[in-house]
Amino acid sequence: MNILTAMRERLDRLTVFAELDVEPSGLPSGAAALSDASVLEVLREVTGIANDAERLQSVVAGVAAQRSKRENGHSGLAATQGHASPVALVQSITGGTRADALRQVRVGQSLLDGAASDAASDACVGVAPDADAAPMTDDSPDATRAPWHAPLQSALWAGRLTTAQHDAIRGGLGEPEADGVDPASAALAWSVAAETLVDEAVAGASVEELRARARQLRDILDPVGAENRFQERYEKRSLRMWIDQHGQHHGHLVLDDEMALWLRSTFA
């Protein structure tokens, strides 16, 4: 179903709740008059609308980012609106946090990657191969091959993932790269991991759990890289303490994995 049609149908279903068809200031008392079953139904419909709107918002944010590339200079979309980056442009419009705007741009660009791949694939349909060209093998670069994160895109389009879940999984997995593994095999392994995490999201895993699980799977797929990443975190350890003008003591810790686990266990 078309996304705008789906949003319109959800809104139509909400019109049966006359308690909500009020001025914004009257919403608290109107919602309070709903039955328990109605509260749950409204919450599901509104969440569906919000998720559809967020998918649409992310794609448009991705388009804005594409039109604001550095090579476009002052003619880029963000620059023409007086902003230094597409993230700043999106944040100025949405009124949200920079982290939210950054996530919308990231997800939008990821979704546009898949659209570009699909367009390239469609453009190749019906084109006869060049007789003088070298035959394509499994190791040959293929510009029309779907990106490894295609399962995340499909799940987002189908409403099985939210943009926050999509961003957590892709950010946790990182880009497919493993020591001694060819790029095609690495992409396939990352794609399978993405499918696994989509299933976990559908089963009820939270965004925080998905991000942690994605990192775990990445370390399993790339043990050499995992060791290097651990060493980098270990070398970045730091402790800073200071007293402010009111005599309040402050501290800032940057921990490696083992010390963080020890500290969490101590607090628990």
Secondary structure, DSSP 8 states (H G I E B T S, - for coil): --HHHHHHHHHHHHTT-GGGSS-GGGHHHHHHTS-HHHHHHHHHHHHHHHHHHHHHHHHHHHHHHHTT-GGGGGGSHHHHTT-SSHHHHHHHHH---HHHHHHHHHHHHHHHHHHHHHHHHHHHTT----TTS----TTS--TTS--TTHHHHHHHHTTSS-HHHHHHHHHHH-S---TT--HHHHHHHHHHHHHHHHHHHHTT--HHHHHHHHHHHHHHH-HHHHHHHHHHHHHT-EEEEEE-TTS-EEEEEE--HHHHHHHHHHH-
